Amino acid sequence: MANDPNQDSTYRLRVEALQKVIDGIPRFKYWIAQATNEQHAQQQARQQQSLAQQQADLAQEQARALALQEQQQQAVAHQERQARGQWLFWIGLVFAAIVAGWVWHRFIRHRCPSCKSLNVHCTGQAELDRFKGRIKVREKNSRGTNTRFMSTTFVINRYDYACDECDHTWSEKKKEELGA
């Protein structure tokens, strides 16, 4: 009991007296109130600063999310454009094949000169003439391209055709390189 200061009556009396003196000093009360107000203001400022930091972090996170979403949308749009380009490529390729087939059928394929029928067949081939000639050859090597002339043998062949529709026969001569 001797160690507890609150149990000592003299100590208690002195504390009460000091408390009366402190409570009686108006300037001291003002200082305590002002210090308390400053502490509350600082605490509120810290809370406001923490709230502002949280709002800034939230705004940054939202901006990152929007940027990521924009990137994803751009990636999807790029993939769609690429897929559309592939479709256009294949459609163009099919169209080119159709046009090439039409050109071949209309202008290149053998037709009967009298009835224009496509039902013709080759009835024979004969070699008419053989001679030496020169052809221009391009060679590609590590130093670039090189052009030179080579000797070769040319043949003039006669092809005989017959029409299955009108029984018309005709022949065509073609100059061809031997062995080609």
CYANA upper distance limits for C-alpha pairs under 8 A (distance plus 0.5 A):
  1 MET  CA      7 GLN  CA      7.36
  2 ALA  CA      7 GLN  CA      8.18
  2 ALA  CA      8 ASP  CA      7.96
  4 ASP  CA      8 ASP  CA      7.64
  5 PRO  CA     11 TYR  CA      6.80
  5 PRO  CA     12 ARG  CA      8.09
  6 ASN  CA     11 TYR  CA      7.34
  6 ASN  CA     12 ARG  CA      6.52
  7 GLN  CA     12 ARG  CA      8.07
  8 ASP  CA     12 ARG  CA      6.79
  9 SER  CA     13 LEU  CA      6.59
 10 THR  CA     14 ARG  CA      6.77
 11 TYR  CA     15 VAL  CA      6.68
 12 ARG  CA     16 GLU  CA      6.71
 13 LEU  CA     17 ALA  CA      6.66
 14 ARG  CA     18 LEU  CA      6.63
 15 VAL  CA     19 GLN  CA      6.58
 16 GLU  CA     20 LYS  CA      6.73
 17 ALA  CA     21 VAL  CA      6.80
 18 LEU  CA     22 ILE  CA      6.57
 19 GLN  CA     23 ASP  CA      6.43
 20 LYS  CA     24 GLY  CA      6.43
 21 VAL  CA     25 ILE  CA      6.98
 22 ILE  CA     28 PHE  CA      7.54
 22 ILE  CA     29 LYS  CA      8.38
 23 ASP  CA     28 PHE  CA      8.40
 23 ASP  CA     29 LYS  CA      7.44
 25 ILE  CA     29 LYS  CA      7.02
 26 PRO  CA     30 TYR  CA      6.73
 27 ARG  CA     31 TRP  CA      6.77
 28 PHE  CA     32 ILE  CA      6.67
 29 LYS  CA     33 ALA  CA      6.61
 30 TYR  CA     34 GLN  CA      6.48
 31 TRP  CA     35 ALA  CA      6.50
 32 ILE  CA     36 THR  CA      6.53
 33 ALA  CA     37 ASN  CA      6.55
 34 GLN  CA     38 GLU  CA      6.60
 35 ALA  CA     39 GLN  CA      6.65
 36 THR  CA     40 HIS  CA      6.76
 37 ASN  CA     41 ALA  CA      6.57
 38 GLU  CA     42 GLN  CA      6.51
 39 GLN  CA     43 GLN  CA      6.54
 40 HIS  CA     44 GLN  CA      6.59
 41 ALA  CA     45 ALA  CA      6.53
 42 GLN  CA     46 ARG  CA      6.59
 43 GLN  CA     47 GLN  CA      6.69
 44 GLN  CA     48 GLN  CA      6.56
 45 ALA  CA     49 GLN  CA      6.47
 46 ARG  CA     50 SER  CA      6.52
 47 GLN  CA     51 LEU  CA      6.57
 48 GLN  CA     52 ALA  CA      6.51
 49 GLN  CA     53 GLN  CA      6.58
 50 SER  CA     54 GLN  CA      6.67
 51 LEU  CA     55 GLN  CA      6.67
 52 ALA  CA     56 ALA  CA      6.60
 53 GLN  CA     57 ASP  CA      6.59
 54 GLN  CA     58 LEU  CA      6.58
 55 GLN  CA     59 ALA  CA      6.59
 56 ALA  CA     60 GLN  CA      6.66
 57 ASP  CA     61 GLU  CA      6.64
 58 LEU  CA     62 GLN  CA      6.64
 59 ALA  CA     63 ALA  CA      6.60
 60 GLN  CA     64 ARG  CA      6.64
 61 GLU  CA     65 ALA  CA      6.62
 62 GLN  CA     66 LEU  CA      6.61
 63 ALA  CA     67 ALA  CA      6.59
 64 ARG  CA     68 LEU  CA      6.57
 65 ALA  CA     69 GLN  CA      6.58
 66 LEU  CA     70 GLU  CA      6.56
 67 ALA  CA     71 GLN  CA      6.67
 68 LEU  CA     72 GLN  CA      6.69
 69 GLN  CA     73 GLN  CA      6.66
 70 GLU  CA     74 GLN  CA      6.63
 71 GLN  CA     75 ALA  CA      6.62
 72 GLN  CA     76 VAL  CA      6.68
 73 GLN  CA     77 ALA  CA      6.60
 74 GLN  CA     78 HIS  CA      6.53
 75 ALA  CA     79 GLN  CA      6.68
 76 VAL  CA     80 GLU  CA      6.66
 77 ALA  CA     81 ARG  CA      6.66
 78 HIS  CA     82 GLN  CA      6.58
 79 GLN  CA     83 ALA  CA      6.55
 80 GLU  CA     84 ARG  CA      6.55
 81 ARG  CA     85 GLY  CA      6.56
 82 GLN  CA     86 GLN  CA      6.75
 83 ALA  CA     87 TRP  CA      6.77
 84 ARG  CA     88 LEU  CA      6.67
 85 GLY  CA     89 PHE  CA      6.59
 86 GLN  CA     90 TRP  CA      6.79
 87 TRP  CA     91 ILE  CA      6.57
 88 LEU  CA     92 GLY  CA      6.44
 89 PHE  CA     93 LEU  CA      6.59
 90 TRP  CA     94 VAL  CA      6.67
 91 ILE  CA     95 PHE  CA      6.64
 92 GLY  CA     96 ALA  CA      6.55
 93 LEU  CA     97 ALA  CA      6.71
 94 VAL  CA     98 ILE  CA      6.75
 95 PHE  CA     99 VAL  CA      6.74
 96 ALA  CA    100 ALA  CA      6.53
 97 ALA  CA    101 GLY  CA      6.58
 98 ILE  CA    102 TRP  CA      6.70
 99 VAL  CA    103 VAL  CA      6.65
100 ALA  CA    104 TRP  CA      6.58
101 GLY  CA    105 HIS  CA      6.51
102 TRP  CA    106 ARG  CA      6.37
103 VAL  CA    107 PHE  CA      6.25
103 VAL  CA    108 ILE  CA      7.61
104 TRP  CA    108 ILE  CA      5.31
104 TRP  CA    109 ARG  CA      6.45
105 HIS  CA    109 ARG  CA      5.86
109 ARG  CA    118 LEU  CA      8.17
110 HIS  CA    118 LEU  CA      7.10
110 HIS  CA    120 VAL  CA      7.66
111 ARG  CA    116 LYS  CA      5.73
111 ARG  CA    117 SER  CA      5.99
111 ARG  CA    118 LEU  CA      5.38
111 ARG  CA    119 ASN  CA      7.91
111 ARG  CA    120 VAL  CA      7.17
112 CYS  CA    116 LYS  CA      5.13
112 CYS  CA    117 SER  CA      5.77
112 CYS  CA    118 LEU  CA      7.15
112 CYS  CA    119 ASN  CA      8.32
112 CYS  CA    120 VAL  CA      7.17
112 CYS  CA    162 ALA  CA      8.36
112 CYS  CA    163 CYS  CA      6.44
112 CYS  CA    168 HIS  CA      7.93
114 SER  CA    168 HIS  CA      7.83
115 CYS  CA    165 GLU  CA      8.49
115 CYS  CA    166 CYS  CA      7.58
117 SER  CA    163 CYS  CA      7.89
117 SER  CA    165 GLU  CA      7.44
119 ASN  CA    163 CYS  CA      6.66
119 ASN  CA    164 ASP  CA      6.08
119 ASN  CA    165 GLU  CA      7.25
120 VAL  CA    161 TYR  CA      7.17
120 VAL  CA    162 ALA  CA      6.17
120 VAL  CA    163 CYS  CA      4.95
120 VAL  CA    164 ASP  CA      6.20
121 HIS  CA    161 TYR  CA      6.10
121 HIS  CA    162 ALA  CA      6.18
121 HIS  CA    163 CYS  CA      7.19
121 HIS  CA    164 ASP  CA      8.07
122 CYS  CA    159 TYR  CA      7.39
122 CYS  CA    160 ASP  CA      6.24
122 CYS  CA    161 TYR  CA      4.90
122 CYS  CA    162 ALA  CA      6.99
123 THR  CA    159 TYR  CA      8.23
123 THR  CA    160 ASP  CA      5.91
123 THR  CA    161 TYR  CA      5.87
123 THR  CA    162 ALA  CA      6.97
124 GLY  CA    159 TYR  CA      6.42
124 GLY  CA    160 ASP  CA      5.63
124 GLY  CA    161 TYR  CA      7.78
125 GLN  CA    157 ASN  CA      7.28
125 GLN  CA    158 ARG  CA      6.12
125 GLN  CA    159 TYR  CA      5.10
125 GLN  CA    160 ASP  CA      6.72
126 ALA  CA    157 ASN  CA      6.12
126 ALA  CA    158 ARG  CA      5.67
126 ALA  CA    159 TYR  CA      7.18
127 GLU  CA    155 VAL  CA      7.44
127 GLU  CA    156 ILE  CA      6.61
127 GLU  CA    157 ASN  CA      5.00
127 GLU  CA    158 ARG  CA      6.79
128 LEU  CA    155 VAL  CA      7.99
128 LEU  CA    156 ILE  CA      6.04
128 LEU  CA    157 ASN  CA      6.12
128 LEU  CA    158 ARG  CA      7.17
129 ASP  CA    155 VAL  CA      6.22
129 ASP  CA    156 ILE  CA      5.65
129 ASP  CA    157 ASN  CA      7.82
130 ARG  CA    153 THR  CA      7.45
130 ARG  CA    154 PHE  CA      6.26
130 ARG  CA    155 VAL  CA      5.00
130 ARG  CA    156 ILE  CA      6.95
131 PHE  CA    153 THR  CA      6.18
131 PHE  CA    154 PHE  CA      5.89
131 PHE  CA    155 VAL  CA      7.07
132 LYS  CA    151 SER  CA      7.39
132 LYS  CA    152 THR  CA      6.26
132 LYS  CA    153 THR  CA      5.01
132 LYS  CA    154 PHE  CA      6.52
133 GLY  CA    151 SER  CA      6.20
133 GLY  CA    152 THR  CA      5.90
133 GLY  CA    153 THR  CA      6.45
133 GLY  CA    154 PHE  CA      7.01
134 ARG  CA    149 PHE  CA      6.67
134 ARG  CA    150 MET  CA      5.87
134 ARG  CA    151 SER  CA      5.01
134 ARG  CA    152 THR  CA      6.32
135 ILE  CA    149 PHE  CA      5.98
135 ILE  CA    150 MET  CA      5.96
135 ILE  CA    151 SER  CA      7.06
135 ILE  CA    152 THR  CA      7.52
136 LYS  CA    147 THR  CA      7.47
136 LYS  CA    148 ARG  CA      6.36
136 LYS  CA    149 PHE  CA      5.04
136 LYS  CA    150 MET  CA      7.03
137 VAL  CA    147 THR  CA      6.22
137 VAL  CA    148 ARG  CA      5.94
137 VAL  CA    149 PHE  CA      6.39
137 VAL  CA    150 MET  CA      7.46
138 ARG  CA    145 THR  CA      7.12
138 ARG  CA    146 ASN  CA      6.14
138 ARG  CA    147 THR  CA      4.99
138 ARG  CA    148 ARG  CA      7.06
139 GLU  CA    145 THR  CA      5.98
139 GLU  CA    146 ASN  CA      5.52
139 GLU  CA    147 THR  CA      6.73
139 GLU  CA    148 ARG  CA      8.49
140 LYS  CA    144 GLY  CA      6.28
140 LYS  CA    145 THR  CA      4.87
140 LYS  CA    146 ASN  CA      6.80
141 ASN  CA    145 THR  CA      6.66
141 ASN  CA    146 ASN  CA      8.25
152 THR  CA    177 GLU  CA      7.79
152 THR  CA    178 LEU  CA      8.13
153 THR  CA    177 GLU  CA      6.62
153 THR  CA    178 LEU  CA      6.06
154 PHE  CA    175 LYS  CA      7.37
154 PHE  CA    176 GLU  CA      6.24
154 PHE  CA    177 GLU  CA      4.97
154 PHE  CA    178 LEU  CA      5.92
155 VAL  CA    175 LYS  CA      6.35
155 VAL  CA    176 GLU  CA      5.87
155 VAL  CA    177 GLU  CA      6.58
155 VAL  CA    178 LEU  CA      6.50
156 ILE  CA    173 LYS  CA      7.12
156 ILE  CA    174 LYS  CA      6.13
156 ILE  CA    175 LYS  CA      5.02
156 ILE  CA    176 GLU  CA      6.76
157 ASN  CA    173 LYS  CA      6.13
157 ASN  CA    174 LYS  CA      5.94
157 ASN  CA    175 LYS  CA      7.02
157 ASN  CA    176 GLU  CA      7.93
158 ARG  CA    171 SER  CA      6.95
158 ARG  CA    172 GLU  CA      6.10
158 ARG  CA    173 LYS  CA      5.01
158 ARG  CA    174 LYS  CA      7.06
159 TYR  CA    171 SER  CA      5.85
159 TYR  CA    172 GLU  CA      5.77
159 TYR  CA    173 LYS  CA      6.87
159 TYR  CA    174 LYS  CA      8.39
160 ASP  CA    169 THR  CA      7.71
160 ASP  CA    170 TRP  CA      6.37
160 ASP  CA    171 SER  CA      4.74
160 ASP  CA    172 GLU  CA      7.14
161 TYR  CA    169 THR  CA      6.13
161 TYR  CA    170 TRP  CA      5.95
161 TYR  CA    171 SER  CA      6.36
162 ALA  CA    167 ASP  CA      6.65
162 ALA  CA    168 HIS  CA      6.22
162 ALA  CA    169 THR  CA      4.87
162 ALA  CA    170 TRP  CA      7.11
163 CYS  CA    167 ASP  CA      5.42
163 CYS  CA    168 HIS  CA      5.76
163 CYS  CA    169 THR  CA      6.89
164 ASP  CA    168 HIS  CA      8.46
176 GLU  CA    180 ALA  CA      7.98
